[in-house]
Every structure is written in structure tokens, then in C-alpha cells.
């Protein structure tokens, strides 16, 4: 099984850091429910952005219980 955290990977692309950026964006939006398309549109020009890093970031947030999915929305139950 491949490792989700790689020692040769840039720290800014790690799932925890990307998840933090996504969680901050959701919190700053002031809503508990944000379209995944809006999130991708906001981050697509960031140097760390790739489909893999974004996928692992939202997977990390889901795994620790900070977001839920309600297609096509990311739902943060405790956005406050």
C-alpha cells in the first residue's frame, strides 16, 4: 500500500496542510456548506494545487471528521 505522506514530497502539498487551507477557506466563507467547485476555483492557481493533493486534503478532512459530503457540497458541521 502506498504511503499518503511521502518524505520527498513538498510540505505544502501534504494532506494535512492542504486540508488546513481548505478548512480555512470554508470557515472564511461564513457558510457551513460550500460548493466543491467554488473551492477548486479558489485554489486552482495555488502552487501546491493538483488533483491528487486536493483529493488527499479533502480525504484527510473527512477522515478526521471536519467535513462531510453532500454532493456537490462540502459540509462543515462545526464551521463556527
C-alpha positions in Angstrom: 0.0 0.0 0.0 1.5 3.4 -1.0 2.1 5.9 1.8 -0.1 9.0 1.9 2.7 11.0 3.5 5.9 11.0 1.5 9.2 12.2 2.8 10.2 13.5 -0.6 7.0 15.5 -1.1 6.8 19.2 -0.6 5.3 20.0 2.8 2.8 22.4 1.2 1.3 19.5 -0.7 0.8 17.2 2.3 -2.8 16.3 3.1 -2.8 17.9 6.5 -1.6 21.3 5.1 -3.9 21.2 2.1 -6.8 20.2 4.4 -5.9 23.2 6.7 -6.1 25.5 3.7 -9.5 24.1 2.6 -10.8 24.3 6.2 -9.7 27.9 6.5 -11.5 28.7 3.2 -14.7 27.1 4.4 -14.5 29.0 7.7 -13.7 32.3 6.0 -16.7 31.9 3.7 -19.0 32.1 6.7 -21.1 29.2 5.5 -21.2 25.7 6.7 -21.9 24.4 3.2 -19.6 25.3 0.2 -19.7 24.0 -3.3 -16.6 21.9 -4.2 -16.4 23.8 -7.5 -16.0 27.1 -5.6 -13.3 25.5 -3.5 -11.4 24.2 -6.6 -11.8 27.5 -8.4 -10.3 29.4 -5.4 -7.3 27.1 -5.1 -6.6 26.1 -8.7 -3.9 28.8 -9.1 -2.0 28.0 -5.9 1.4 26.4 -6.3 0.5 23.4 -4.3 -2.7 22.6 -6.2 -3.0 19.3 -8.1 -5.9 16.9 -8.3 -4.0 14.4 -6.0 -3.1 17.0 -3.3 -6.7 18.4 -3.3 -8.2 14.9 -3.2 -5.9 13.8 -0.3 -6.7 17.1 1.5 -10.4 16.6 1.5 -10.0 12.9 2.3 -7.9 13.9 5.3 -10.6 16.4 6.5 -13.3 13.7 6.1 -11.2 11.1 7.9 -10.8 13.4 10.9 -14.5 14.3 10.9 -14.1 18.0 10.0 -16.2 17.8 6.7 -18.9 15.7 5.2 -20.1 15.4 1.7 -23.5 16.3 0.3 -22.7 16.3 -3.5 -21.6 18.8 -4.8 -21.1 20.5 -1.4 -18.5 20.2 1.3 -20.3 20.5 4.6 -18.6 21.6 7.7 -20.9 20.7 10.6 -18.8 22.8 13.1 -18.0 25.7 10.9 -18.1 28.2 13.9 
